[in-house]
Amino acid sequence: MIDERFSTAPGRSATPRRSRSAPMTPAEAEAVAAAALGFIAGDPALLPRFLALTGIDPGAIRRAAAEPGFLTGVLSFVVAHEPTLLAFADQSGLEPGRIAAAFDVLGSGSPGPAA
């Protein structure tokens, strides 16, 4: 029997998927945002757009990442543009709803609803 919590589609790793019923913790939301930042930084088309929209200098991105609200801004950037959201979801193996839940948790500071 196939365990549906794992994605093994071409181009994806066998990444465990969280249950839709599990609320997301702030630590999990931060991990999603950090992964999203890595996704943005690794994309030659997204990174300049992200830097232009945020006004962050490329040399200051590590310092900015430590600022309160930065990770919320990263996820805001991702969820605001559906093609970016879907590309990150595909690359990370996360459901788009989990990514949106991470954004909600970081924006509110409390555990998010199940996505």
N, C-alpha and C positions, 0 to 999 in steps of 0.2 A: 504494500500500500504506500502511496506517495504522501509524504508529509507536506501539506499545503502551506506550512509556515515558512518554507524555504523556496526561494526563487532560483531556478536553474535555467532560465531562458538564456539564449545566446547573448553574450556580452555582459552577463550579470554573474556575480559570484553567488554562491549558495549562502545567502545572508538570511539569518532568522528574522522573520517578521513578527513584530509585536502584535498581540491580540488587540482587536479593535476595542475591546471592552476595558482594557487597562488604561487608567488615567496616566498622563505623562507627568513625571516629576520635573522640577526645575533643573536638576542635574542632567536628566535626559534631554531636556530642551536645549541646554547649553551645548551638549554633545552634538545634537543635530545642527545647531547654528555653527559650531566649529567646523563640522563636515561641509556645511554649505559655503563657509568662507574658503575652505580648501578647494572646493569645486569652482568657485568664482575665480580664485587666484590662478587656477590651472587652465582657465579658458581664455585664450587671447582676444576673444571678442567681448566677453563679459567683463573682464577686469577693467579695461579702460572706461566702460560705461558705468560700472559701479563707482570707480574713483571720481568720475565727472559728476555723477549725481550726489555723491556724499561730500565732495570737496576735499577729500583726503589726498594728501601727497603720497605717491607710491612708497617713499622712504619712511613714511610715518604710520604705515598700516599696522605694524606690530604694536606700536605704542597706542594707537587708537583702539586696537582690539581689547585693551585692558580697561578702557573707559566704560562707565556704566551706560547701558543703552546701546552699545555698539552691536552686540549680538542680535538684539531686537531689530536693529536697522538692517543687518545682513539678511535676516529672514523676511523682513518687509520687502527688501529688494527682490528676493526669490519668489515670494508668493504673489507679488504685484504683477508679475509677467508670466502668464500661463506657460509659454514655451520654456522659460527658464525653470519654472516649478516642475514641469514634466520631465525635463532633461535631468534635473537634480534627483528627482524621485527615481528615475530609471537607473542613474549611475549609483545611487546610494542603496537602492533596494527598499526604500521607505515608501509607504503609501503617501500620496499627496496630502491626504487628510491628517496624517501624523505630522507632516511638516507644518501644516497650518496650525495644528494643536501646539506644536513647539513655539510658534510665533505667539499664539494666544497666551501660553504660560509665561514666556519672557516678558510680554507686554503687561501682564497683570501681576506677575510674581507669585501666582498660586497654581496648584496642580490643575492641568487642563482637562477638559472633557474627553471622553473616549472619542477617538476619530475613526 
